[in-house]
Structure formats: structure tokens, C-alpha cells
Amino acid sequence: MSIAQSLWPEFDHEMAGTRKLLALATPDNAGYRPHAKSFATGELALHIATLGFWADAIMKTGEFDIGQPFEAQK
């Protein structure tokens, strides 16, 4: 079993929680900020929604340089 295959159950568990959080981020509360320095709910939801793509890219490549643009690493 590869490392990626062994991590899928944990990934699925985390994505279930992510889906719950994203369901709570509605257009009605997208601009809410608990503090002036905090992300707005909509900004945070967008950030969290893209984390799955990063995980997929990292698992499918032999190496990953965070300093390089994602497109250059395909």
C-alpha cells in the first residue's frame, strides 16, 4: 500500500468536516468578520475549499516546491 493510499481514510474524514463547514458559509454571512484582522467567512470558505486541490497535487507528484507556481509543477 502506498503512502497516498494509506492517507485516504484520514483525507475522507477531514473532507467530511470541511463539507460541513462550507455548508455553513452562505452568501448571507460571507462578509462576516469576527475581528478586523480575521478573514471574512467567504474568504475563509474559499481558502478551505481549495485545500483539497493542494492535497491532490501533493499526493500525485514525487516532489512539491511550495515556492513554484502550481502550474509549473504539473
Phi and psi in degrees as a GROMACS rama.xvg file:
@    title "Ramachandran Plot"
@    xaxis  label "Phi"
@    yaxis  label "Psi"
@TYPE xy
-77.1962  165.763  SER-2
-61.5095  -42.0598  ILE-3
-60.345  -44.3028  ALA-4
-63.9765  -36.4482  GLN-5
-72.0856  -21.7623  SER-6
-88.9568  -12.3626  LEU-7
-57.7251  -43.604  TRP-8
-58.7585  -40.7291  PRO-9
-66.9535  -41.0852  GLU-10
-60.3339  -46.158  PHE-11
-60.494  -40.623  ASP-12
-62.2825  -45.9104  HIS-13
-65.7903  -38.0614  GLU-14
-67.3759  -30.972  MET-15
-62.2088  -44.5281  ALA-16
-65.5642  -37.5544  GLY-17
-63.0378  -43.3512  THR-18
-61.2017  -40.049  ARG-19
-61.894  -44.8441  LYS-20
-64.3388  -43.5435  LEU-21
-66.8515  -30.1692  LEU-22
-66.0147  -26.659  ALA-23
-81.5551  -17.5775  LEU-24
-87.2858  90.3762  ALA-25
-99.7905  163.878  THR-26
-58.2298  -28.3129  PRO-27
-64.7195  -32.1649  ASP-28
-115.661  16.8283  ASN-29
-62.7495  -28.084  ALA-30
-92.0562  -1.93695  GLY-31
-66.6611  131.442  TYR-32
-126.923  122.166  ARG-33
-69.6122  -19.5936  PRO-34
-153.402  152.393  HIS-35
-58.9515  -29.8205  ALA-36
-90.6054  -2.09202  LYS-37
-86.0899  156.358  SER-38
-64.4135  148.792  PHE-39
-72.3955  157.165  ALA-40
-54.8776  -42.9567  THR-41
-64.9677  -40.1875  GLY-42
-65.0297  -42.6235  GLU-43
-65.6266  -41.1344  LEU-44
-61.6469  -42.245  ALA-45
-62.5713  -43.7159  LEU-46
-60.5859  -47.613  HIS-47
-65.6677  -38.6929  ILE-48
-63.3394  -30.6011  ALA-49
-85.1923  -10.346  THR-50
-61.2975  -34.703  LEU-51
-61.213  -36.7612  GLY-52
-65.6156  -38.5158  PHE-53
-64.0008  -43.2242  TRP-54
-60.6711  -43.2998  ALA-55
-61.41  -46.1364  ASP-56
-63.0969  -41.1305  ALA-57
-66.8798  -41.0017  ILE-58
-69.573  -27.2238  MET-59
-91.8642  -2.36619  LYS-60
-117.546  152.238  THR-61
-73.9669  -26.7492  GLY-62
-148.289  159.726  GLU-63
-146.349  120.485  PHE-64
-105.658  107.509  ASP-65
-62.5309  -19.8151  ILE-66
-81.2423  -10.6838  GLY-67
-100.923  147.981  GLN-68
-59.9801  143.451  PRO-69
-55.4159  -42.5664  PHE-70
-60.8241  -33.0332  GLU-71
-72.3631  -14.7182  ALA-72
-96.9532  -3.45767  GLN-73
